[in-house]
């Protein structure tokens, strides 16, 4: 991932709590990594096979801190 863009958004509290619970049990993940994985997977599944989304998804999954 060569460049990043900051996004400010609101999410439902229940989703935030679920993410916080996940992050507490997976210390090698952070909020930015979760959002990048989730968004790239959504785009991968719902677009016309954009290789950029696939690349970001795979890089995010296999990123090691």
Beta strands, then each sheet from edge to edge (+ up, - down):
end
